[in-house]
Amino acid sequence: MSGSRTALLDAAAEEFARTGLHGTRVQAVVRRAGVNERMIYHHFGSKEGLYAAVIDEQRAGLAAAWAPVLDRAATLDPYAGMRAAFTGFYDLLRARPRLLALMLHESLSGSGALSLPTADQLPTAIRDLYERGQSEGAFRADCPFEVAYATAMGALMAVQVFASPFTAGAGTPELRDRVVGQLLDGMTGPVPGR
């Protein structure tokens, strides 16, 4: 039974990433998964339940992969640590194109499967790093963590969607480094020589 669940999650992630919740047909998912349609209802209750499970699995995979990056970043000085955290997030998201597509479809459809975290649910490691940077004077004291975090996450996701039409080198480490540098310079304020 767990094999059919895994196959359905994988197939559904691909289909939902391509066509969203409303554009995806159950038949396409089960055909791709190679399982009986009843397995969707057995494991997930409905197509919407499958969709919610896909969103949860994809987000959990990203969070699990980002955790060691954040742990390492927390050991660095604030500027270098934030650079490592943002660079790691960018690279991890780039390696998961399904997740980005799912998030875009979900944002547009508003089905409610992708609940955004509240301020107290944001990663503690990056909050601590940012606040340490503020207390040490590395980051601006006038910008709350939640604003800096939302700006950074939005930019790191959006550049992967919008960069290719008008940016040479879209998807390259050079573009990633430019974006992260732009974010960090906004956190620090104008810093000569950096």
C-alpha positions in Angstrom: 0.0 0.0 0.0 2.8 2.5 0.8 4.2 2.0 -2.7 1.0 3.1 -4.2 0.9 6.2 -1.9 4.5 7.1 -2.9 3.8 6.6 -6.6 0.7 8.8 -6.3 2.5 11.6 -4.5 5.2 11.6 -7.1 2.9 11.4 -10.1 0.5 14.0 -8.6 3.4 16.4 -7.9 4.3 16.3 -11.6 0.7 16.7 -12.8 -0.2 19.4 -10.2 3.0 21.3 -11.0 2.1 21.3 -14.7 -1.6 22.2 -14.5 -2.6 23.1 -10.9 -5.3 21.6 -8.8 -8.2 22.5 -11.1 -6.5 21.6 -14.3 -5.3 18.2 -13.2 -7.4 15.1 -13.9 -7.4 12.2 -11.6 -7.0 9.9 -14.6 -3.8 11.5 -15.6 -2.4 11.1 -12.1 -3.3 7.4 -11.8 -2.0 6.7 -15.3 1.3 8.3 -14.5 1.4 6.5 -11.1 0.4 3.1 -12.6 -2.1 2.5 -9.8 -5.9 2.1 -9.5 -7.9 5.3 -9.1 -9.4 3.9 -5.8 -5.9 4.3 -4.2 -6.3 8.1 -4.3 -9.4 7.9 -2.2 -8.0 5.2 0.0 -4.8 7.2 0.9 -6.0 10.8 0.5 -9.8 10.8 0.6 -10.1 13.0 -2.5 -8.2 14.8 -5.3 -8.0 17.8 -3.0 -6.6 15.7 -0.2 -4.0 14.4 -2.6 -3.1 17.9 -3.6 -2.7 19.0 0.0 -0.5 16.0 0.7 1.7 16.9 -2.3 2.0 20.5 -1.1 2.9 19.3 2.4 5.4 16.7 1.2 7.2 19.2 -1.2 7.4 21.9 1.5 8.6 19.4 4.1 11.3 18.2 1.7 12.5 21.7 1.2 12.5 22.5 4.9 14.4 19.3 5.7 17.0 20.1 3.1 17.4 23.7 4.2 17.8 22.8 8.0 21.4 21.7 7.7 22.2 24.8 5.6 20.7 27.0 8.4 22.6 25.1 11.1 25.8 25.8 9.3 24.9 29.4 8.6 24.2 30.0 12.3 27.8 29.3 13.1 29.1 32.0 10.8 29.2 35.8 11.3 25.9 37.4 10.5 26.6 38.6 7.0 28.3 35.4 5.8 25.7 33.3 7.6 22.8 35.1 5.9 24.6 34.8 2.5 25.0 31.0 3.1 21.3 30.7 4.2 20.0 32.6 1.2 22.3 31.0 -1.3 21.3 27.5 0.1 17.6 28.3 -0.2 18.0 29.6 -3.8 19.9 26.4 -4.8 17.5 24.1 -3.0 14.4 25.8 -4.6 16.1 25.7 -8.0 16.6 21.9 -7.6 12.9 21.6 -6.9 11.1 23.1 -9.9 7.9 21.2 -9.0 7.6 23.0 -5.7 8.0 26.5 -7.2 5.4 25.6 -9.8 3.0 24.2 -7.2 3.4 27.4 -5.1 2.6 29.6 -8.1 -0.4 27.5 -9.0 -1.6 27.6 -5.4 -1.1 31.3 -5.0 -3.2 31.9 -8.1 -5.9 29.4 -7.3 -6.2 30.2 -3.6 -7.4 26.7 -2.7 -5.9 27.1 0.8 -3.6 24.1 0.6 -0.5 26.3 0.9 -0.8 28.0 4.3 1.8 30.6 4.8 3.7 30.5 8.1 2.9 32.9 10.9 5.7 35.1 12.2 6.4 32.7 15.1 6.7 29.8 12.7 9.6 31.3 10.7 12.9 29.4 11.0 14.5 30.2 14.4 18.0 29.8 13.1 17.7 32.5 10.5 15.8 34.8 12.9 18.6 34.4 15.5 21.2 35.1 12.9 19.4 38.2 11.6 18.9 39.5 15.1 22.5 38.8 16.1 23.5 40.8 13.0 21.2 43.7 14.0 22.7 43.8 17.6 26.3 43.6 16.1 25.5 46.4 13.6 25.8 44.2 10.6 22.2 44.6 9.6 19.9 47.6 9.8 18.2 48.0 13.1 15.1 49.7 11.6 13.9 46.6 9.6 12.1 43.9 11.5 13.1 40.3 10.8 9.7 39.4 9.4 10.0 42.2 6.7 13.5 41.1 5.8 12.5 37.5 5.6 9.4 38.1 3.5 11.4 40.3 1.1 14.2 37.7 0.8 12.0 34.7 0.3 9.9 36.6 -2.3 12.9 37.8 -4.2 14.6 34.4 -4.2 11.5 32.7 -5.5 10.5 35.5 -8.0 13.9 35.7 -9.6 13.5 32.0 -10.6 10.2 32.8 -12.3 10.9 36.2 -13.9 14.7 36.3 -14.5 15.0 34.3 -17.7 13.0 36.6 -20.0 15.2 39.6 -19.3 18.3 38.5 -17.4 21.4 37.1 -19.1 22.7 34.0 -17.3 19.3 33.1 -15.7 19.8 30.1 -13.4 23.5 30.5 -13.1 25.5 30.8 -9.8 26.4 34.4 -10.9 22.8 35.5 -11.0 22.1 33.8 -7.7 25.1 35.6 -6.1 23.9 39.0 -7.6 20.4 38.5 -6.1 21.7 37.4 -2.7 24.2 40.4 -2.7 21.3 42.7 -3.5 19.3 41.4 -0.7 22.1 41.6 1.8 23.1 45.1 0.8 19.5 46.1 1.5 19.8 44.6 5.0 23.0 46.4 5.8 22.3 49.7 4.1 24.9 51.2 1.8 28.2 49.7 2.7 31.2 51.1 0.8 33.4 48.4 -0.7 31.0 45.6 -0.4 
